[in-house]
Amino acid sequence: MNLAALGGQELHRRLAVGDLVIRSGPFRYRLHSRLPQIGAGIALLYADYPVETPDEFADFALKMEGGAGLHRWWRRQVRFSSDGFYPFEPLPQDHAYPQLEWAMNWCVSTRAHHYLMLHAAVVERGGLAVVLPAPPGSGKSTLCAGLVHRGWRLLSDEVALISLQDGLISPAVRPISLKNESIDLMRAYVPGAVMTAVTHGTSKGSVTHLKVPAEHVARMDERAAPRWVIFPKFVAGAPAQLRQRPRARSLLDLGANAFNYMLLGADGFDALGRLTAACDCFEFSYSRLDDAVAVFDALAVDAGAGGGRG
């Protein structure tokens, strides 16, 4: 059963008592909140995701609640906890929905150590994946969203989950985070795109989350083989340009972009070595999404992946 089939009343009942269990790729999230912003955001963005029975095991338990003490009424806050632990400072309550998505990212990045986890977006075509590692402000999520709506399948906007056994990448398909200028850009690029209301004044500026196409959610159990590692950078007015990158340098920079490379020790080094050995590595600068998509499409055609489902 998917979340939309629950109906709004049952969705909010389960959410209010901590019985809402949503699956995204290999992970199950148990969600608990009475805040209306949380229920509205989940209903909008996760309608196509499978829901499990309330007694199903969940990898992560997240509770989003209002502030304590005076903050229940004055300058209302949202607090995130997981298994009774509060890892973050409270935020203004109108930041509740983006806080949920950031909390879900935190749960994966701090606990899923049976994968090598890279801070990167991942898209796929024809069974071959592009890993897009980049720091905030590089245009990674904008590029990812553009590719996803032009024939590439989303595996993740936030984390590359690389198997320590066979090197394949597991999807962690969740809404795409957009910030600041990227919001209006994607509204124009994808007419009819479904997004949450924009939250202003966060630590990242103005943010929203973009709904993933239903057909990508339906394929969230399909893993992909890494074929390219591309470090993107948005440069205003620049043409789309792909430049070869040494594998050794790419390995070092990927390690710096990893959530758990040092924690995994030799297993992490081996997994990162296999990844870079299997991939062509590039730097990529762009300013126009259509030009960027054309470059990526050409890569897929050259690799024999151009006819794959997006």
QUIWOGI-V661767 format. One record per pair of residues at least 12 apart in sequence whose ideal C-beta (glycine too) atoms are under 8 Angstrom apart, sorted by the first residue. I is the first residue (numbers start at 1). J is the second residue. Records with the same first field share a line. If there is no record, write none. Layout:
I=J, J
This chain:
1=50, 51
2=47, 48, 49, 50, 51
3=22, 42, 43, 46, 47, 48, 49, 50, 51
4=47, 48
6=51
8=43
11=39, 42, 43
12=39
14=54
15=31, 32, 33, 34, 38, 39, 42
16=32, 33, 34
17=32
18=30, 31, 32, 61, 63
19=54
20=32, 42, 51, 54
21=51, 52, 53, 54, 56, 58
22=42, 46, 49, 50, 51, 52
23=49, 50, 51, 52
24=49, 172, 173, 174, 220
25=161, 170, 171, 172, 173, 220, 221
26=59, 161, 170, 172
27=59, 60, 108, 112, 172
28=52, 56, 57, 58, 59, 60
29=58, 59, 60, 61, 62, 104, 107
30=58, 60, 61, 62
31=62, 64, 100
32=61, 62, 63, 64
33=63, 64, 65, 96, 100
34=65, 66
35=64, 65, 66, 78, 93, 96
37=93, 94, 96, 97
38=64, 96, 97, 100
40=97
41=97, 100, 196, 209
42=100
44=194, 196, 211
45=175, 194, 196, 209, 211, 212
48=212, 214, 217, 218
49=217
59=107, 111, 112
60=82, 104, 107, 108, 111
61=82, 83
62=80, 81, 82, 100, 103, 104, 107
63=80, 81, 82
64=78, 79, 80, 96, 99, 100, 103
65=78, 79, 81
66=78, 79, 93
67=79, 90, 93
71=90
75=92
76=92, 93
77=90, 91, 92, 93
78=90, 91, 92, 93, 95, 96, 99
80=99, 100, 103
82=103, 107
87=106
88=103, 106
91=202
92=201
94=199
95=199, 201, 202
97=196, 199, 209
98=177, 196, 199, 202, 207, 209
101=174, 175, 177, 209
104=174
105=158, 159
108=159, 172
109=159, 259, 260
110=259
112=161
113=260, 263, 264
114=164
115=161, 162, 163, 164, 170
116=161, 162, 164, 258, 260, 261, 264, 267, 268, 271, 272, 275
117=159, 160, 161, 162, 258, 259, 260
118=131, 133, 159, 160, 162, 254, 257, 258, 259
119=133, 158, 159, 257, 258, 259
120=132, 133, 134, 140, 156, 159, 160, 257
121=134, 140, 141, 143, 144, 156, 157, 158, 160
122=154, 155, 156, 160, 169, 171, 224
123=144, 147, 148, 152, 153, 154, 155
124=152, 153, 155, 169, 224, 308
125=151, 152, 153, 300, 305, 306, 308, 309, 310
126=300, 303, 304, 305, 306, 307, 308, 309
127=224, 225, 305, 308
128=224, 225, 226, 227, 228, 300, 303, 305, 308
129=155, 169, 224, 225, 226, 227, 228
130=147, 152, 227, 228, 229, 230, 296, 299
131=160, 169, 226, 228, 229, 230, 275, 279
132=144, 230, 231, 232
133=160, 229, 231, 253, 254, 257
134=231, 232, 233, 257
135=257
136=204
138=231, 232, 233, 234
139=182, 232, 233, 234, 286
140=232
141=157, 176, 177, 178, 179, 182
142=178, 182, 185, 186, 234, 289
143=232, 234, 286, 289, 292
144=157, 176
145=157, 176, 178, 182, 186, 189, 190, 210
146=186, 189, 289, 292, 293
147=292, 293, 296
148=176, 212, 213, 216
149=189, 190, 193, 213
150=293, 297, 310
151=293, 297, 310
152=296, 310
153=216, 219, 309, 310
154=171, 173, 176, 212, 213, 216
155=169, 170, 171, 172, 173, 224
156=171, 172, 173, 174
157=174, 175, 176, 177
158=172, 174, 177
159=172, 259
162=226, 271, 275
163=223, 271
164=264, 267, 270, 271
167=225, 226, 271, 274, 275, 278
168=223, 224, 225, 226
169=223, 224, 225, 226
170=223
171=219, 220, 221, 222, 223, 224
173=212, 216, 217, 220
174=212
175=196, 209, 210, 211, 212
176=209, 210, 212
177=207, 208, 209, 210
178=195, 207, 208, 209, 210
179=204, 205, 206, 207
180=205, 206
183=195, 198, 206, 208
185=289
186=210
189=289
190=210
193=210, 211
194=210, 211
195=208, 209, 210, 211
196=208, 209
219=309
225=278
226=275, 278, 279
227=278, 279, 280, 303, 305
228=279, 280, 281, 282, 299
229=245, 250, 254, 275, 276, 279, 280, 281, 282
230=242, 281, 282, 283, 284
231=245, 250, 253, 282, 283, 284
232=284, 285, 286
233=283, 284, 285, 286
234=285, 286, 287
235=285, 286, 287
236=287
237=287
238=285, 286, 287
239=286, 287, 291
240=284, 285, 286, 287, 288, 291, 292, 294, 295
241=284, 285, 286
242=282, 283, 284, 295, 299
243=282, 283, 284
244=280, 281, 282
245=281, 282, 283
246=281
247=276, 277, 279, 281
250=276, 279, 281
251=272, 273, 276
254=272, 275, 276
255=268, 272
258=272
